């Protein structure tokens, strides 16, 4: 297991300060929101936690007005995926990428999944057809086809959430890496994710 510590981008540093001030004052306008309702006021620390998780993943989860940054998590993750892709190219090594935030909702919406895929294709020359999102599979037949393609090595990178990819996916035959873009709330969910490739032999 490797834990990667990435310094915050300037935008993240600025937003962290606003989050800290919000935690003290409860002033929702610091987060670019209208003043809280009475119900929201009672849940302000949960709201702060949600913002913090999104900010840590990508500032564009907070607002589409933020720009891409070469040192953000998407950029670092894309580089790491590409490194493993090249290192295990002869074996057609496969990789899982997990995130419960920023999941793919369709081609018309921005997502962390599609952003990393874009970087893999444009910056590292990985064929787009070798990168898939489990959310694309609309039925069990399509799901089984992607799993089979992973085991064959024709799909090399598979993105998914804990709920959709963390259980019942036996695509470990060529797996060389699992990347966690976020951390699920329950330790058992992390075990389920890792179970897609870390198997008893």
C-alpha positions as CSV (number, residue, x, y, z in Angstrom):
1,X,0.0,0.0,0.0
2,X,1.3,3.5,-0.9
3,X,-0.3,6.6,0.5
4,X,0.4,9.6,-1.7
5,X,0.5,13.0,0.0
6,X,-0.1,15.8,-2.5
7,X,0.3,19.4,-1.5
8,X,-2.8,21.6,-2.0
9,X,-3.1,23.7,-5.0
10,X,-3.4,27.5,-4.5
11,X,-7.2,27.3,-4.9
12,X,-7.4,24.5,-2.4
13,X,-5.3,26.5,0.1
14,X,-7.6,29.5,-0.2
15,X,-10.7,27.3,0.1
16,X,-9.3,25.5,3.2
17,X,-9.1,28.9,4.9
18,X,-12.7,29.7,4.0
19,X,-13.8,26.3,5.3
20,X,-12.0,26.9,8.6
21,X,-13.7,30.3,8.9
22,X,-17.0,28.7,8.1
23,X,-16.5,26.1,10.8
24,X,-16.1,28.9,13.3
25,X,-18.8,31.3,12.1
26,X,-21.3,29.1,10.3
27,X,-21.5,31.8,7.6
28,X,-22.6,29.9,4.5
29,X,-21.8,32.8,2.2
30,X,-18.1,32.0,2.8
31,X,-18.8,28.8,0.7
32,X,-20.6,30.7,-2.0
33,X,-24.0,29.7,-0.6
34,X,-27.0,31.7,0.5
35,X,-27.5,31.8,4.3
36,X,-28.5,28.5,5.8
37,X,-32.1,27.5,6.6
38,X,-32.8,26.3,10.1
39,X,-32.4,22.6,9.0
40,X,-29.1,23.3,7.3
41,X,-27.8,25.2,10.3
42,X,-28.1,22.0,12.4
43,X,-26.1,20.1,9.8
44,X,-23.4,22.7,9.1
45,X,-20.5,20.5,10.1
46,X,-21.7,17.7,7.9
47,X,-22.0,20.2,5.1
48,X,-18.4,21.4,5.8
49,X,-17.2,17.8,5.7
50,X,-18.9,17.2,2.4
51,X,-17.3,20.4,0.9
52,X,-13.9,19.3,2.3
53,X,-14.1,15.8,0.6
54,X,-15.1,17.4,-2.7
55,X,-12.4,20.0,-2.5
56,X,-9.8,17.4,-1.8
57,X,-10.8,15.5,-4.9
58,X,-11.0,18.4,-7.3
59,X,-12.0,22.0,-7.0
60,X,-14.3,21.7,-9.9
61,X,-16.5,19.5,-7.7
62,X,-17.1,22.8,-5.8
63,X,-17.7,25.0,-8.8
64,X,-17.2,24.7,-12.6
65,X,-15.5,28.1,-12.5
66,X,-12.3,26.6,-11.1
67,X,-9.7,25.5,-13.7
68,X,-7.6,22.4,-14.1
69,X,-4.3,22.4,-12.2
70,X,-1.2,20.4,-13.1
71,X,-0.8,19.4,-9.5
72,X,-4.4,18.3,-8.7
73,X,-5.4,14.8,-7.8
74,X,-6.7,14.0,-11.3
75,X,-3.3,14.9,-12.8
76,X,-1.3,12.9,-10.3
77,X,-3.7,9.9,-10.6
78,X,-3.5,10.0,-14.4
79,X,0.3,10.0,-14.3
80,X,0.3,7.0,-11.9
81,X,-2.1,5.0,-14.0
82,X,0.0,5.7,-17.1
83,X,3.1,4.6,-15.3
84,X,1.5,1.2,-14.3
85,X,0.1,0.9,-17.8
86,X,3.5,1.2,-19.4
87,X,5.3,-0.9,-16.7
88,X,2.9,-3.9,-17.2
89,X,2.1,-3.4,-20.9
90,X,3.6,-6.7,-22.0
91,X,1.3,-8.5,-19.5
92,X,-1.7,-6.3,-20.4
93,X,-1.9,-5.4,-16.7
94,X,-5.2,-3.9,-15.6
95,X,-6.1,-1.3,-13.0
96,X,-9.1,-0.4,-10.9
97,X,-9.9,3.3,-10.0
98,X,-12.3,3.9,-7.2
99,X,-14.2,7.0,-6.3
100,X,-17.6,7.5,-4.7
101,X,-17.5,11.2,-5.5
102,X,-17.4,12.7,-9.0
103,X,-18.8,9.5,-10.6
104,X,-19.6,9.4,-14.3
105,X,-23.2,10.6,-15.0
106,X,-23.1,10.6,-18.8
107,X,-21.0,12.2,-21.5
108,X,-22.7,15.6,-21.2
109,X,-21.6,16.1,-17.6
110,X,-18.2,16.8,-16.2
111,X,-16.9,14.2,-13.8
112,X,-13.5,13.3,-12.2
113,X,-13.8,9.9,-14.1
114,X,-14.0,11.6,-17.5
115,X,-11.4,14.1,-16.6
116,X,-8.8,11.5,-15.7
117,X,-9.7,9.5,-18.8
118,X,-9.2,12.7,-20.9
119,X,-5.7,13.1,-19.4
120,X,-4.9,9.4,-20.0
121,X,-5.9,9.7,-23.7
122,X,-4.6,13.2,-24.5
123,X,-1.5,13.3,-22.3
124,X,-0.4,9.7,-22.3
125,X,-1.7,8.2,-25.5
126,X,-3.7,5.4,-23.9
127,X,-6.5,4.3,-26.3
128,X,-9.9,5.5,-25.1
129,X,-11.5,2.1,-25.7
130,X,-9.2,0.6,-23.1
131,X,-10.7,2.8,-20.4
132,X,-14.2,2.1,-19.1
133,X,-16.6,3.3,-16.4
134,X,-18.7,0.6,-14.7
135,X,-21.6,3.2,-14.7
136,X,-21.7,2.8,-18.5
137,X,-23.0,-0.8,-18.1
138,X,-26.8,-0.5,-18.1
139,X,-27.5,-4.2,-17.7
140,X,-25.9,-7.4,-16.4
141,X,-24.9,-8.5,-19.9
142,X,-22.9,-5.3,-20.5
143,X,-21.3,-5.6,-17.0
144,X,-20.2,-9.1,-17.6
145,X,-18.7,-8.1,-21.0
146,X,-16.6,-5.4,-19.3
147,X,-15.4,-7.8,-16.6
148,X,-14.5,-10.3,-19.3
149,X,-12.6,-7.7,-21.2
150,X,-10.7,-6.8,-18.1
151,X,-9.7,-10.4,-17.6
152,X,-8.6,-10.6,-21.2
153,X,-6.7,-7.4,-21.0
154,X,-8.6,-5.5,-23.8
155,X,-9.9,-3.1,-21.1
156,X,-7.0,-2.0,-19.0
157,X,-8.5,0.7,-16.7
158,X,-11.9,0.4,-15.0
159,X,-13.5,3.2,-12.9
160,X,-16.2,2.7,-10.5
161,X,-17.8,3.5,-7.1
162,X,-17.7,1.2,-4.1
163,X,-21.4,0.2,-4.6
164,X,-21.1,-0.6,-8.3
165,X,-17.6,-2.0,-8.5
166,X,-16.7,-3.0,-5.0
167,X,-18.5,-6.3,-4.9
168,X,-19.3,-9.2,-7.2
169,X,-16.6,-8.2,-9.8
170,X,-14.2,-11.0,-10.6
171,X,-11.8,-9.1,-12.9
172,X,-8.6,-9.8,-11.0
173,X,-6.7,-12.0,-13.5
174,X,-4.5,-9.2,-14.8
175,X,-4.9,-6.6,-12.0
176,X,-1.7,-4.8,-11.1
177,X,-3.0,-1.8,-9.2
178,X,-6.0,-0.3,-7.3
179,X,-6.2,3.4,-7.0
180,X,-8.5,5.1,-4.3
181,X,-9.3,8.7,-5.3
182,X,-11.3,9.0,-2.1
183,X,-11.7,7.0,1.1
184,X,-15.1,5.4,1.9
185,X,-16.6,6.0,5.3
186,X,-16.5,2.4,6.4
187,X,-13.2,0.3,6.6
188,X,-15.1,-2.7,5.3
189,X,-15.8,-0.8,2.1
190,X,-12.1,-0.2,1.6
191,X,-11.6,-4.0,2.1
192,X,-14.3,-4.7,-0.5
193,X,-12.6,-2.4,-3.0
194,X,-9.2,-4.0,-2.5
195,X,-10.9,-7.4,-2.8
196,X,-11.3,-6.7,-6.5
197,X,-7.6,-7.6,-7.0
198,X,-6.1,-8.7,-3.6
199,X,-7.3,-12.3,-3.6
200,X,-6.2,-15.4,-1.8
201,X,-4.5,-17.8,-4.1
